[in-house]
Amino acid sequence: MPGTVPASGPAAFKTAALFAYPVSSTFAVPIRAATGDTDLLPDLIEIQLEKQGLKPDAPVGCLTDWRIVDRGENQTLVCAAVLNPSLADDLPREAPLRFELSPYLYDLPDDSLVIWKELGRLVFAVTRHDHPVYFHALSASALTPDVVQEIEHLMMPLYTQGLITDLDAVVLWTDAVDPSVDPLLQEVFGSRVLRAPHPAPRPGTRISALEPVSVAQGKIRAAKAAKIQKIAAACVLTYLLLPGFLAVRHFMEKRGIDTLKSQVAGLERSYGGVQGTVEQAALADAAINFDQYPVELLFQCLGPLYETATPGVRITSCEIEKDQGEKKLTQISIKGEAANSNTQAAIVYATKVKGNPALQSFNWNYKPQVPKDGKVPFDIVGITKNDSAETQ
């Protein structure tokens, strides 16, 4: 942290974290607000600055700052400061973290006129208690009688408005002083004149609201760039993770398929011969089960004809075909006819065939034909029941 004010450059004091604006780049505006409510002060200060034509037109950032100098129950004295827009963005290459006005970097003496040099020019600040109520930059580099007269003229509104009354001292923090100035200062301001070395600036505890437009815009750009960078990083991460995710999913699916194949192979080893055994049992059943003999099936189909004395139905053919098709089914085709005056007898016969307990292993279908020569032909077809077969 430098102990003296730099001789050139836009700032009166700067480090990597703090940038201080010199008095020459600001306008100090004392404002007396008729309220003790601090919540109303921002709006009142903005109105007063706008009345005096000092309100800066900044799209972003903040070029104004204010400090409370004195406060009563129904009145508050404020010192507002406005950055010169043409000088506010004259910044060092490094990006400071905060901004401040140079008068607030010093412990100014109470109720005094303090004069020092910044950037080769004289500046002065007037305090009320221990707060600056007004500060201004002069064009001169040395304190002469003419400069004293200029300071007196600049401070006259402070006296007339009652912002200051009496000064305890005039403090000189510079050696660029004409020898005849000390008695003149004492005469003009009615105060003692003190000399002291220029103190080292130090950051204050209060952080000002100042933020140049370029800095605010830079923050906005940085935030947008960071957002874009996050989106790009997320896209790249997704692009990198997607193949891995697909590979893991493929591996898991393949492992599931391999597990199912292993289970199927185990089932085939344990139960693969069941179908062949079932088919062999069906062949053996046809050989040893007399209920499946063709002659027995024929007897069961013709049996209902003899259950009534005059059935009114005669059978013209009965065909029994075993092991038909890929599924080795048995089909019984019964053709017959009924008298035209007794067509109901054919339906009764078909119903009895379907209800015969010995023929329950067949699905039966009755198909009447068109009457011919006074008779009604009909077909009754039975096919062995099979869960996987399509039956008529």
C-alpha positions in Angstrom: 0.0 0.0 0.0 1.7 3.3 -1.0 2.1 6.0 1.6 2.0 8.9 -0.8 -0.3 10.0 -3.6 1.0 9.0 -7.0 2.2 11.8 -9.2 0.4 10.6 -12.3 -2.4 8.3 -13.3 -6.2 8.5 -12.8 -6.2 7.2 -9.2 -5.2 8.9 -6.0 -4.7 5.4 -4.4 -4.8 1.9 -5.8 -4.0 -1.6 -5.0 -5.0 -4.9 -6.6 -8.3 -4.8 -4.6 -9.1 -1.1 -4.3 -9.2 1.8 -6.8 -9.6 5.3 -5.4 -10.9 8.2 -7.5 -9.2 11.6 -6.9 -11.1 14.6 -5.9 -10.6 16.1 -9.4 -12.8 13.4 -11.0 -15.8 13.9 -8.7 -18.4 16.5 -7.8 -19.2 16.9 -4.1 -22.8 18.1 -3.4 -23.9 18.8 0.2 -27.6 18.0 0.6 -29.8 18.9 3.6 -32.8 16.5 3.6 -35.9 17.4 5.8 -36.2 13.9 7.1 -34.6 11.6 9.7 -35.7 8.4 7.9 -32.7 7.0 6.1 -34.9 4.9 3.9 -36.1 8.0 2.1 -32.6 9.5 1.5 -31.8 7.7 -1.8 -34.8 9.1 -3.5 -34.4 12.6 -2.1 -30.7 12.6 -3.1 -31.6 11.5 -6.6 -34.1 14.3 -6.9 -31.6 16.9 -5.7 -28.9 15.7 -8.1 -31.4 15.7 -11.0 -32.4 19.3 -10.1 -28.8 20.4 -10.3 -28.2 18.6 -13.5 -25.6 16.3 -11.9 -27.5 13.0 -12.1 -25.3 10.7 -14.3 -27.0 8.8 -17.2 -25.5 5.3 -16.6 -27.2 2.3 -18.2 -25.5 0.0 -15.6 -23.1 0.4 -12.7 -23.3 3.2 -10.1 -21.6 6.6 -10.5 -23.0 8.2 -7.3 -22.3 7.6 -3.6 -23.4 9.5 -0.4 -22.5 9.6 3.2 -24.4 10.9 6.2 -22.6 13.8 7.8 -25.0 14.8 10.5 -28.5 13.7 11.5 -31.2 15.1 13.7 -34.7 14.0 14.5 -36.3 15.7 11.4 -33.2 16.6 9.3 -30.2 14.8 7.8 -27.1 16.4 6.3 -25.6 14.3 3.5 -22.5 14.7 1.3 -23.2 13.2 -2.1 -20.5 12.5 -4.6 -20.9 12.1 -8.4 -18.2 10.7 -10.6 -17.4 12.6 -13.8 -18.7 10.1 -16.4 -15.8 11.0 -18.8 -13.3 10.0 -16.1 -15.1 7.2 -14.3 -13.9 4.5 -16.7 -10.2 5.6 -16.8 -9.1 2.5 -14.9 -5.9 0.5 -14.5 -5.4 -2.7 -16.5 -6.1 -4.9 -13.5 -9.7 -5.2 -12.4 -10.2 -3.7 -8.8 -12.6 -5.4 -6.5 -14.0 -2.1 -5.0 -13.9 1.7 -5.6 -13.6 4.6 -3.3 -13.2 8.4 -3.2 -9.8 9.6 -2.0 -11.1 11.9 0.9 -12.6 8.8 2.6 -9.1 7.1 2.7 -7.9 9.5 5.4 -8.8 10.2 9.0 -9.6 13.8 8.6 -9.5 16.1 11.6 -12.8 17.3 13.1 -14.4 20.6 12.0 -11.4 21.6 9.9 -10.3 22.7 6.5 -7.7 20.2 5.2 -5.5 21.0 2.2 -3.3 18.5 0.4 -2.1 17.6 -3.1 -3.3 14.9 -5.5 -1.8 14.3 -9.0 0.2 17.5 -8.7 -2.9 19.7 -7.9 -4.1 21.1 -4.6 -7.4 19.8 -3.2 -9.2 20.6 0.0 -11.9 19.1 2.2 -14.1 20.7 4.8 -15.3 18.5 7.7 -18.3 18.7 10.0 -17.4 16.7 13.1 -15.2 13.9 11.6 -17.0 13.6 8.2 -16.3 15.5 4.9 -19.2 17.8 4.1 -17.5 19.2 1.0 -14.3 18.7 -1.1 -13.0 20.3 -4.2 -10.0 20.2 -6.5 -8.1 23.3 -7.4 -6.1 24.1 -10.5 -3.1 25.4 -8.6 -0.1 23.3 -7.5 1.0 25.7 -4.7 -0.9 27.4 -2.0 -0.8 31.2 -2.6 -3.0 34.1 -1.4 -5.0 33.8 -4.7 -5.7 30.2 -4.0 -6.8 31.1 -0.4 -9.2 33.6 -1.9 -10.5 30.9 -4.3 -11.1 28.5 -1.4 -12.9 31.2 0.5 -15.3 31.8 -2.4 -15.9 28.1 -2.8 -16.8 27.7 0.9 -19.0 30.8 1.1 -22.2 28.7 0.2 -21.4 26.4 3.1 -21.4 29.3 5.5 -24.6 30.9 4.1 -26.5 27.6 4.2 -25.3 26.9 7.8 -23.5 23.7 6.7 -20.4 24.9 8.6 -20.1 27.6 11.2 -16.7 27.8 12.8 -13.5 25.9 11.9 -11.3 24.5 14.6 -8.2 24.5 12.4 -6.8 24.7 8.9 -4.6 21.7 8.4 -1.9 21.7 5.7 -0.8 18.3 4.4 1.5 19.9 1.8 4.8 21.8 1.8 3.9 23.7 -1.4 2.8 26.8 0.6 3.7 30.4 0.2 5.2 31.9 3.4 2.6 34.6 3.5 -0.3 32.2 3.5 -0.3 31.1 7.1 -1.4 34.5 8.6 -3.8 34.9 5.7 -5.5 31.6 6.4 -5.8 32.5 10.1 -7.3 35.8 9.2 -9.8 34.6 6.6 -11.1 31.5 8.4 -10.5 32.7 12.0 -8.7 29.4 12.9 -5.3 28.2 13.8 -3.1 26.8 11.0 -1.5 23.4 11.6 1.1 21.6 9.5 1.3 17.8 9.4 2.9 15.2 7.1 0.6 13.7 4.5 -0.8 10.5 6.2 -0.8 7.2 4.5 -4.1 6.3 2.9 -6.0 3.3 4.2 -9.2 1.6 3.1 -12.2 2.5 5.1 -14.5 0.0 6.8 -17.5 1.2 4.7 -17.6 -0.1 1.1 -18.9 2.5 -1.3 -21.5 1.8 -3.9 -19.4 3.2 -6.8 -19.0 1.0 -9.8 -18.0 2.3 -13.2 -20.1 1.4 -16.3 -17.2 -0.5 -17.9 -16.8 -2.6 -14.8 -20.5 -3.4 -14.5 -20.6 -4.3 -18.2 -17.5 -6.5 -17.8 -19.3 -8.3 -14.9 -22.3 -8.8 -17.1 -20.1 -10.1 -19.9 -18.2 -12.3 -17.5 -21.5 -13.7 -16.1 -22.8 -14.5 -19.6 -19.4 -16.0 -20.6 -19.5 -18.1 -17.4 -23.0 -19.3 -18.2 -22.0 -20.2 -21.8 -19.0 -21.9 -20.5 -21.1 -24.0 -18.0 -23.5 -24.9 -20.8 -20.6 -25.9 -23.1 -18.9 -27.9 -20.3 -22.2 -29.7 -19.6 -22.6 -30.5 -23.4 -19.0 -31.8 -23.5 -19.5 -33.8 -20.4 -22.7 -35.3 -21.8 -21.0 -36.0 -25.1 -18.2 -37.8 -23.2 -20.5 -39.7 -20.8 -23.1 -40.8 -23.4 -20.9 -43.4 -25.1 -20.0 -44.8 -21.7 -23.6 -44.9 -20.7 -24.6 -46.7 -23.9 -21.7 -49.1 -23.5 -22.7 -49.9 -19.9 -26.3 -50.3 -21.0 -25.3 -52.6 -23.9 -23.1 -54.6 -21.5 -26.0 -55.0 -19.0 -28.5 -56.0 -21.8 -26.0 -58.5 -23.2 -25.5 -59.9 -19.7 -29.2 -60.2 -19.3 -29.6 -62.0 -22.6 -26.7 -64.3 -21.8 -28.4 -65.1 -18.5 -31.7 -65.9 -20.2 -29.9 -68.1 -22.8 -28.2 -69.9 -19.9 -31.6 -70.5 -18.2 -33.1 -71.7 -21.5 -30.2 -74.1 -22.0 -30.7 -75.4 -18.5 -34.4 -75.9 -19.1 -33.7 -77.6 -22.3 -31.3 -80.0 -20.6 -33.8 -80.7 -17.9 -37.0 -80.7 -19.9 -36.0 -80.8 -23.6 -37.2 -84.5 -24.0 -40.7 -83.8 -22.6 -42.3 -83.1 -26.0 -40.9 -86.2 -27.6 -42.1 -88.2 -24.6 -45.6 -86.7 -25.0 -45.7 -87.6 -28.7 -44.6 -91.1 -27.9 -47.2 -91.4 -25.2 -49.8 -90.2 -27.7 -48.7 -92.9 -30.1 -48.7 -95.5 -27.4 -52.2 -94.3 -26.3 -53.5 -94.8 -29.8 -52.2 -98.4 -29.7 -53.2 -99.5 -26.2 -56.3 -97.3 -25.5 -59.3 -99.2 -27.0 -61.4 -96.0 -26.7 -59.2 -94.6 -29.5 -59.7 -97.6 -31.8 -61.5 -96.6 -35.1 -64.1 -99.2 -34.6 -64.8 -97.9 -31.1 -65.1 -94.3 -32.4 -67.4 -95.5 -35.1 -69.6 -97.3 -32.6 -69.8 -94.2 -30.4 -70.7 -92.0 -33.4 -73.5 -94.4 -34.5 -74.8 -95.1 -31.0 -77.2 -92.1 -30.9 -79.1 -93.5 -33.9 -80.4 -96.4 -31.8 -81.4 -94.4 -28.8 -84.9 -93.8 -30.4 -87.2 -96.1 -32.3 -87.6 -93.8 -35.3 -84.7 -91.3 -35.4 -85.5 -90.0 -38.8 -81.8 -89.8 -39.7 -79.6 -92.1 -41.6 -75.8 -92.0 -42.0 -74.4 -92.2 -45.5 -70.7 -92.2 -44.6 -68.3 -92.1 -41.6 -64.6 -91.5 -42.2 -62.0 -91.6 -39.4 -58.6 -90.2 -40.3 -55.9 -90.4 -37.7 -52.6 -88.5 -37.5 -53.6 -85.7 -39.8 -51.2 -82.8 -40.4 -48.2 -81.7 -38.5 -50.0 -81.9 -35.2 -51.1 -85.5 -35.7 -54.8 -84.9 -35.1 -57.7 -87.3 -35.5 -60.6 -86.2 -37.6 -64.1 -87.8 -37.8 -66.3 -86.8 -40.8 -69.9 -88.0 -40.6 -72.2 -87.4 -43.6 -75.9 -88.1 -43.3 -79.4 -86.9 -44.3 -82.7 -86.3 -42.6 -86.2 -86.3 -44.0 -87.3 -82.9 -45.1 -90.3 -83.2 -42.8 -88.0 -84.0 -39.8 -84.9 -81.7 -40.0 -85.0 -81.3 -36.3 -83.8 -85.0 -36.0 -80.4 -84.1 -37.6 -79.9 -81.4 -35.0 -80.9 -83.8 -32.2 -78.4 -86.4 -33.5 -75.6 -83.8 -33.7 -76.3 -82.7 -30.2 -76.1 -86.2 -28.9 -72.8 -86.8 -30.6 -71.4 -83.6 -29.1 -72.7 -84.7 -25.6 -71.3 -88.3 -25.8 -68.8 -88.6 -22.9 -66.7 -90.9 -25.1 -66.3 -88.2 -27.7 -65.4 -85.3 -25.5 -61.8 -85.3 -26.8 -63.2 -83.8 -30.1 -64.4 -80.4 -31.1 -67.6 -80.9 -33.1 -69.1 -78.7 -35.8 -72.5 -79.3 -37.4 -73.1 -78.1 -41.0 -76.5 -78.5 -42.6 -76.7 -78.5 -46.4 -79.3 -77.3 -48.9 -82.3 -79.6 -49.0 -82.3 -81.9 -52.1 -84.9 -84.5 -53.3 -87.0 -84.1 -50.2 -84.0 -84.7 -47.9 -81.7 -82.4 -45.8 -78.0 -83.5 -46.1 -75.7 -82.5 -43.2 -72.0 -82.9 -42.2 -70.7 -83.3 -38.7 -67.0 -82.9 -38.3 -65.0 -83.6 -35.2 -61.3 -82.8 -34.7 -59.2 -83.8 -31.8 -58.9 -81.1 -29.2 -55.5 -79.5 -29.1 -54.6 -76.2 -27.2 -52.3 -75.1 -30.1 -54.6 -76.2 -32.9 -57.1 -74.1 -34.7 -60.5 -75.9 -34.6 -63.5 -75.3 -36.8 
